[in-house]
Amino acid sequence: MKRIALLGMPNTGKSTFFNRLTGAVARVGNWPGITVELLDARILLGAEMVEVVDLPGIYNLHGYSEDEQVVRHFLEHNPVNLLCVVANAAQLDRQLSLVLQLRELGLPMVLLLNMMDEAKRLGIAVEQEKLEKALGVPVIPLSAKHGQGFPWAKGMLEKSLLGTQAQSADPAKFAHDDELEHELEKLVSETVHTPIQMTPTLTCRIDRTLLHPWLGLPLFLLSMYLLFEAVYTVGTPLQDGVEWLLGLAKQSLIEPALAGTSPALQSFLLEGVYNGVGTVLSFLPIIVLFFLFMGVVEDSGYLSRAAFLMDAFMGRLGLDGRSFVMQLMGFGCNVPALMGTRVMRSRGLRLLTMLIIPFSLCSARLQVFVFLTTAVFSPQTAPFVLFSLYVMSFFAAFLTALLYRRKLPNSEPLLLELPPYRLPTARQMVNRGWHEAKHFVRDAGGFILLGVVAVWFLTHYPFSATPAGADTLAGQIAGWMAPLFAPLGIDNLMSIALLFGFVAKEVVVGALAVIYGTSEGALAGIIATQLTWIEAYSFMLFVLIYTPCLSTIAVMKQESKSWLFTFVAVVWPLTLAWLVSFIFYQVATRLAA
Amino acid sequence: MTLEQLPVGHKARIAALEGDDSLRARMFALGLRTGREVLVIRRARLGGPLQIRIGSTDLMIRRSEARLIRLVDEVATIFPTAASAG
């Protein structure tokens, strides 16, 4: 089968073109020697099936970043018939450098000038035929987002594939570079015409407000808050809907089907396996929505502005502006925020950011805190208690960064593009949501299911004991852990809830209800009589800081590809949670006495 | 002088790029090349990064990296700082 490699700089709309070319049939492929995931798709071009591979966006073929190495490695070890290079027509003055480097490889090539509409708005004119002649490759103007020029581009790919032999690149040709600089200047001055003074664009005017020295940050925080609001306003009913459907299926289909079987098996299937599947599925609406909304923000170019605003502070912690953006995303849900760190090139920076994201007080933890604060504190003090937990969340993250910044040094110079503000199309958003949802179910799903089944087993074995009671395995573990948790003011019953919370914070309140043998409705009253405010706050501190959920651990492993890092990312928050709760409980009880 | 010292709203030509190969390759790819004109649009507070414009591309660059970009001494004012820099 013939193969096309899709290449280009970041922010050129390369992925948009890929999606348009291949539809929604892309899958993640395995390639020799490459650890990052590359999307590829098989499509019918003319009379032949052709494989299209979307390589990571790179600035330079000779660079040292992970992505650049991936592209070099790919071209060396995987024969391709055609290079399809996507360039942003509005920035040809610099993007042609990559084109020239790629041309040196001597592989057949087609150049797509994307974002022609944007270039025209800026008054930039490109002489396509001259450029074609100078480069010696076909050049096609295009707007991948809106589709203009797309049939022409597709036809040209088809034509250029005819009679080609697949060949891999010669590593020796990756080497030379400097002569290109002169050629680039000549090429640009002859074929690209840029107005001398650019008119102030809409982007400049928006920047004046959004990057305002005093208003910039509050405006960004406000928009993130509105984004979370939107996700949960739309997502919570959907989540309830999924749970309702699952409950319905359980009552009307699965329970009758299991009627004749043993109670232990029923319990295993219903409370173990089925609840596990349920946990995964009920996460889904939030994940999909989050990526839909986040996709809008990401594609809009606003995130790089937030990075600009926060970089001074984050830099002192060994992080950079983008880490702050991811941390804020984590206040919605840690899972997509962890995936978002993929944009970072330096491994130290990326891991350090992944280490602080789980301290972000996500919506699942918020449920626990809202429940406990309303149960234990007066309506006047409850909001302050909640606010103090948010402060604690930032404190834990920044402390962690300070402690680990030497271990995970950030070698990445921050040199980022601030792209013009853009609105994504509905098609781009849907593609994105769909892709991330698939990713989540496939990679994190199995892990969550396993975890839920494990907790079910711990709280139900031996089957003769009361579920979650002192005689079960969980009860015994809680007994052993008592010396650890007693100094924190967390009793055996509550520590079983923490065990549940390890799987997902969503189940903590439900678990407390099971443990206290009551309904969720009556639980608040019981908790209020069982716990002092100091015990309740100590419990909340622990819940805030220790492992957010199995999904985050799964994603942590998936993204870091390191068991050691995953281990540290579990053990360190546990240690910190213990220390913070311990100090708080000991000091507070002494002061109160 | 270096890019770090160029005031907001001013433009100057790049004389030389310092720093290691990988950083210079990155700068090159983003359009920061000898002979090109660079305009400083704004500076973030508290020693934060600069927003600069090269051709039609806006970039953010940390001050430490901006220090590695040497400029020729002729400087042109493009827009008055107080009105537009924000």
Interface residues (C-beta under 8 A of the other chain):
Chain A: M9 Y59 N60 H62 G63 Y64 S65 A90 Q91 D93 R94 S97 L98 L122 I124 D177 E181 E185 T194 M198 T203 D207 R208 T209 L211 H212 P213 S304 A307 F308 L309 D311 A312 F313 G315 G321 P413 L414 L415 L416 E417 L418 P419 P420
Chain B: G19 D21 S22 L23 A25 R26 M27 F28 A29 L30 G31 R33 T34 G35 I41 R42 A44 R45 L46 G47 G48 P49 Q51 I54 G55 S56 T57 D58 L59 M60 I61 R62 S64 E65 S84 G86
